[in-house]
Amino acid sequence: MTSASLAAARGATGRSSGHRWAIAAVAAALALWPLLTQDKFFLHVGTRLCFAAIGAASLHLIIRTGHVSLGHTAFMGVGAYTSVYLVMQLKLPFLAGLVAATGASALLALAIGPVILRLTGKYFVLITFLLGEIARMVYVDWRSVTGGANGIFEIPPPAPVFAEKLWYYYLALAAAAAVVAFCGRLLNSEVGRAMESIREGERLAECSGVPVIRTKITVFVIACALVGFQGSLQAHYETLISPQLYSSLESLNYVIMNVIGGMHTLVGPLVGAAFMIIVPELLRDYVNAQHILFGIILIVVMAGLPTGLVGMGSKLIAALRGGSR
């Protein structure tokens, strides 16, 4: 082995070790910081961040196949309404509702995926936007199940212990960690490599023997199942749901999380989720100008950082390493 390859191997090992330590430090901080404060507001923000991480990471799987969906939260709504209906109307346990919510979202994705995934670019974006709006109108009109435009109130927690925000935070954190770990494992598998080849060149991947349509359908079903899983957990946390929570505008927020953080790595949507959840909270003191300030910050970040916050961080680290030599 040459000296150059040895240096590259040492560098890769160092980066891998550094990533593991960073992930361990973040995980420890997320697990321990609620014990340092009794403020329910911070617990609420942390729980929302966990849910946003699930939604952004699941959408990231679709993005890695070369598609951008504006109907992602429609599947979250399917999961939410399925779980709430089974728990509140049929008196089934929460776990049954959670499993059914995940399965219902996956089945819907399996039904429409083979059709819409043959579209590309702006056509896929437009059809998912329309599907999201159709789903929202169904939630409004199907009053016997969804409660109509007013939604459903007084949704019970998964268990009495989760009525405490601290324990629901840990439930959401465990769910987010499991989903992110699953997404990371998927992206590093053979399926993940097929996804990368499809995004880089669909026709070339197909000529190389990659089952393009089957791979895209599989990833689409998995991503929608994960966001349906999130919909169930989030509905029982918020204790109320309504069609407005699952509009195409909410799907756009998950797209923005991926763009802000970076669309080429799983860390990107997690960083973007933190940005989209925490920054508006920091602007709460500026009530009259909150949305304007957040919009300006959003435009500056998206225009000035084409590779996202993760890409900027990588460039800064590379510059610092180069300067220290």
C-alpha positions in Angstrom: 0.0 0.0 0.0 1.4 3.4 -1.0 1.9 6.3 1.5 -0.9 8.2 -0.2 -3.4 5.4 0.3 -2.2 4.9 3.9 -2.8 8.6 4.6 -6.2 8.4 2.9 -7.1 5.4 5.0 -6.0 7.1 8.2 -8.0 10.2 7.2 -11.1 8.1 6.6 -10.7 6.3 9.9 -10.3 9.6 11.7 -13.4 11.1 10.1 -15.4 8.0 10.9 -14.2 8.0 14.5 -14.9 11.7 14.8 -18.4 11.2 13.4 -19.1 8.4 15.9 -17.9 10.6 18.8 -20.0 13.5 17.6 -23.1 11.3 17.2 -22.5 9.9 20.7 -22.2 13.4 22.2 -25.4 14.6 20.5 -27.3 11.5 21.6 -26.0 12.0 25.2 -27.0 15.7 25.2 -30.5 15.0 23.9 -31.0 12.2 26.4 -29.7 14.2 29.4 -30.7 17.8 28.9 -34.4 17.4 29.9 -33.1 16.3 33.3 -31.5 19.7 33.7 -34.7 21.7 33.3 -38.3 21.4 34.4 -39.5 23.9 31.8 -42.2 22.2 29.8 -41.7 24.6 26.9 -38.2 23.3 26.2 -39.6 19.7 26.4 -42.3 20.7 23.9 -39.7 22.2 21.5 -37.5 19.1 21.9 -40.5 16.8 21.1 -41.4 18.8 18.1 -37.8 18.6 16.9 -37.9 14.8 17.2 -41.1 14.6 15.1 -39.6 17.0 12.5 -36.5 14.8 12.3 -38.6 11.8 11.4 -40.5 13.7 8.7 -37.4 15.3 7.2 -35.4 12.0 7.3 -38.2 10.0 5.7 -38.7 12.6 2.9 -34.9 12.5 2.4 -35.2 8.9 1.2 -37.5 10.0 -1.6 -35.2 13.0 -2.5 -32.2 10.6 -2.7 -34.0 8.9 -5.6 -34.2 12.2 -7.5 -37.8 13.2 -6.6 -39.2 16.0 -4.5 -42.6 15.4 -3.0 -45.1 18.0 -1.9 -47.6 15.4 -0.7 -45.5 13.9 2.1 -47.8 15.1 4.9 -50.8 13.6 3.2 -49.4 10.2 4.3 -48.8 11.6 7.7 -52.5 12.5 7.9 -53.4 9.0 6.8 -51.4 7.6 9.7 -52.8 10.1 12.2 -56.5 9.7 11.3 -56.1 5.9 11.1 -54.5 5.7 14.6 -57.0 8.1 16.2 -60.0 6.4 14.7 -58.9 2.9 15.9 -58.1 4.1 19.4 -61.0 6.5 20.0 -63.8 4.9 18.0 -62.9 1.2 18.0 -61.2 1.3 21.4 -58.1 -0.6 20.2 -54.8 -0.2 22.1 -52.4 2.5 20.9 -49.9 -0.1 19.6 -52.5 -1.5 17.3 -53.3 2.0 16.1 -49.6 2.7 15.5 -49.1 -0.4 13.5 -52.2 0.2 11.5 -51.2 3.8 10.8 -47.9 2.7 9.5 -49.4 0.0 7.4 -52.2 2.2 6.0 -49.7 4.9 4.8 -47.6 2.2 3.2 -50.5 0.6 1.4 -51.6 3.9 0.0 -48.1 4.6 -1.2 -47.9 1.1 -2.7 -51.2 1.8 -4.6 -50.2 5.1 -6.1 -46.4 4.8 -6.3 -46.2 2.7 -9.4 -48.2 5.3 -11.3 -46.7 8.6 -10.1 -43.1 7.4 -9.8 -42.9 7.1 -13.6 -43.1 10.9 -13.6 -40.0 13.0 -13.1 -39.0 16.6 -12.4 -41.7 19.2 -12.2 -44.4 16.7 -13.2 -43.8 14.6 -10.1 -43.8 17.8 -7.9 -47.1 18.9 -9.4 -48.8 15.5 -9.1 -47.7 15.1 -5.4 -49.0 18.7 -4.7 -52.4 17.8 -6.2 -52.5 14.5 -4.3 -51.8 16.4 -1.1 -54.6 18.8 -1.8 -57.0 15.9 -2.6 -56.1 14.3 0.7 -56.7 17.5 2.5 -60.1 17.9 0.9 -61.0 14.3 1.9 -60.0 15.0 5.5 -62.3 18.0 5.4 -65.3 16.2 3.8 -65.2 12.8 5.5 -66.6 14.2 8.7 -67.7 10.8 10.2 -64.1 9.8 10.4 -62.0 12.9 10.4 -64.3 15.4 12.2 -64.3 17.7 9.2 -62.6 21.1 9.2 -62.7 21.3 13.0 -60.7 18.1 13.3 -60.6 15.7 16.3 -60.0 16.9 19.9 -59.1 15.2 23.2 -57.0 12.5 21.7 -55.7 10.3 24.5 -51.9 9.7 25.0 -50.5 6.2 24.2 -50.5 5.4 27.9 -51.2 7.4 31.1 -47.5 7.8 31.8 -47.0 9.6 28.5 -49.4 12.4 29.7 -46.2 13.8 31.2 -44.2 15.8 28.6 -40.9 14.4 29.9 -41.8 10.8 29.1 -43.4 11.7 25.7 -40.2 13.5 24.9 -38.2 10.3 25.5 -40.7 8.3 23.5 -40.4 10.7 20.6 -36.6 10.7 20.9 -36.4 6.9 20.8 -38.7 6.9 17.8 -36.6 9.5 16.0 -33.4 7.7 16.8 -34.8 4.4 15.5 -36.1 6.0 12.3 -32.8 7.9 11.6 -30.7 4.8 12.3 -33.0 2.8 9.9 -32.6 5.5 7.2 -28.9 5.6 7.6 -28.7 1.8 7.4 -30.8 1.8 4.3 -28.7 4.5 2.6 -25.6 2.5 3.3 -27.0 -0.7 1.9 -27.3 -2.1 -1.7 -30.6 -0.3 -1.9 -28.9 3.0 -1.0 -26.3 2.5 -3.7 -29.1 1.8 -6.2 -30.8 5.0 -5.1 -27.6 7.0 -5.7 -27.2 5.6 -9.2 -30.8 6.4 -10.0 -30.4 10.0 -8.8 -27.2 10.5 -10.8 -28.6 9.0 -14.0 -31.8 7.0 -14.2 -31.3 5.6 -17.7 -27.7 4.7 -17.1 -28.7 3.0 -13.9 -31.3 1.0 -15.7 -28.8 0.0 -18.4 -26.5 -1.2 -15.6 -29.1 -3.6 -14.3 -30.6 -1.5 -11.5 -34.3 -2.2 -11.1 -35.2 1.5 -11.2 -39.0 1.5 -10.8 -38.9 -1.3 -8.2 -36.3 0.5 -6.2 -38.2 3.8 -6.3 -41.4 2.2 -5.3 -39.7 0.4 -2.4 -38.2 3.6 -1.1 -41.4 5.5 -1.6 -43.4 3.0 0.4 -40.8 2.9 3.2 -40.7 6.7 3.4 -44.5 7.0 3.5 -44.8 4.3 6.1 -42.3 6.2 8.3 -44.2 9.4 8.0 -47.4 7.6 8.8 -45.7 6.2 11.9 -44.8 9.9 12.8 -48.4 10.9 12.2 -49.7 8.5 14.8 -47.1 9.5 17.4 -47.6 13.2 16.8 -51.4 13.0 16.9 -51.4 11.4 20.3 -49.0 14.0 21.5 -50.7 17.1 20.2 -54.1 15.6 21.4 -55.8 17.3 18.4 -55.6 17.0 14.6 -57.2 18.9 11.7 -56.8 18.9 7.9 -54.6 22.1 8.0 -51.8 20.1 9.7 -51.4 18.0 6.6 -51.5 20.5 3.8 -49.0 20.8 1.0 -47.5 23.9 2.8 -46.5 21.6 5.6 -44.9 19.2 3.1 -43.0 22.2 1.7 -41.6 22.8 5.2 -40.0 19.3 5.1 -38.6 20.0 1.7 -37.0 23.2 3.0 -35.5 21.3 5.9 -33.7 19.1 3.4 -32.6 22.1 1.3 -31.3 24.1 4.3 -29.4 21.3 5.9 -28.1 19.7 2.7 -29.7 17.2 0.3 -26.7 14.9 -0.2 -26.4 13.5 3.3 -28.8 12.2 6.0 -27.3 14.7 8.5 -28.7 17.5 6.3 -32.4 17.1 7.0 -31.7 16.7 10.7 -29.8 20.0 10.8 -32.5 21.6 8.7 -35.2 20.3 11.1 -33.4 21.9 14.0 -33.1 25.2 12.1 -36.8 25.2 11.2 -38.0 24.4 14.7 -35.6 26.4 16.8 -35.2 29.6 14.9 -38.9 30.6 15.0 -38.8 30.0 18.7 -35.9 32.3 19.1 -37.9 35.0 17.3 -40.9 34.8 19.6 -39.9 38.1 21.2 -40.4 39.9 17.9 -44.1 39.0 17.5 -45.0 41.6 14.9 -42.0 40.9 12.7 -41.5 37.2 13.4 -42.5 35.9 10.1 -40.7 38.6 8.2 -37.5 38.0 10.0 -37.7 34.3 9.6 -38.4 34.7 5.9 -35.4 36.9 5.5 -33.1 34.4 7.4 -34.5 31.6 5.3 -33.9 33.4 2.0 -30.3 34.4 3.0 -29.5 30.8 4.1 -31.0 29.2 1.0 -29.4 31.7 -1.4 -26.0 32.0 0.2 -25.5 28.3 1.0 -26.4 26.2 -2.1 -24.9 23.1 -0.4 -26.8 23.7 2.9 -25.6 24.2 6.4 -23.8 20.8 6.4 -21.9 21.7 3.2 -20.8 25.0 4.8 -19.7 23.2 7.9 -17.7 20.7 5.8 -15.9 23.5 4.0 -15.1 25.3 7.2 -13.6 22.2 8.7 -11.6 21.6 5.6 -10.3 25.2 5.6 -9.3 24.9 9.3 -7.5 21.7 8.7 -5.7 23.2 5.7 -4.7 26.2 7.7 -3.4 24.2 10.6 -0.9 22.3 8.4 
